[in-house]
Amino acid sequence: MEPDVAFIEKFLAREESDALLDRIRSESEFKQNQINLYGWKNVPRLEAWYGSWDYPYSKGVALKAAPMPDYLQVVIDRIAAAGFGAFNAVLINRYRDGRDYISPHSDDNYGDAEPTIPSLTLGAARPCRLAKMITGSKLDKSTTVEFVPGHGDLVVMRGRTNADWQHWVPKTAKPVGERINLTFRNKSVPET
Ligand SMILES: O=C(O)CCC(=O)C(=O)O
């Protein structure tokens, strides 16, 4: 049993990845967001959100819409040109070191039962895992598959992957540099 995932090594060339990482590090506005899980807690990573709509986050909290910067629009255009579809928002996760992580979850599907969700990695390589859901949030850990996308690699979840599997980036005690990950989202928003 395998999830429907495409792994495109070096989707961005080394120089393009370096330039994008520099722009994100110097210009993207990262925030330390909090979620309400038996009390408000810092999420274990920094985040930046760009798109024409608010990103529903946690119990009444939303990341506010912000205009798409040119250096991210270029990547959205490249993803569309590669045939992975149209996207109008980007969530950037910044994992400062091995203590930062993201727990198992599925992404919002924005009304699409089989959303295509591209995810671009910059900086350090960290293992990303997927496991099939048994029910709700219970995972069948025997199905776990691991990808280790590096600088410029694109991982694309397709078909039933987001509906039937959860994905996560575990914390690690190994020394690891900063990893930045961009996931691309698409939601139709009424014209204003
Ligand atoms: O950092 C990653 O590879 C995954 C990010 C992620 O799961 C998300 O933004 O929902």
The ligand as a Tripos MOL2 file, in Angstrom:
@<TRIPOS>MOLECULE
LIG
   10     9     1     0     0
SMALL
NO_CHARGES

@<TRIPOS>ATOM
      1 O1          7.2820   20.5900    6.1740 O.co2     1 LIG1
      2 C1          6.7130   19.7310    5.5290 C.2       1 LIG1
      3 O2          7.2930   18.9730    4.7540 O.co2     1 LIG1
      4 C2          5.2190   19.5170    5.6860 C.3       1 LIG1
      5 C3          4.4430   20.7850    5.9400 C.3       1 LIG1
      6 C4          3.0190   20.4930    6.2100 C.2       1 LIG1
      7 O3          2.6700   19.3670    6.5150 O.2       1 LIG1
      8 C5          1.9770   21.5120    6.1140 C.2       1 LIG1
      9 O4          2.2780   22.6840    5.8590 O.co2     1 LIG1
     10 O5          0.8010   21.1640    6.2860 O.co2     1 LIG1
@<TRIPOS>BOND
     1     1     2 2
     2     2     3 1
     3     2     4 1
     4     4     5 1
     5     5     6 1
     6     6     7 2
     7     6     8 1
     8     8     9 2
     9     8    10 1
@<TRIPOS>SUBSTRUCTURE
     1 LIG1         1 GROUP 0 **** ****
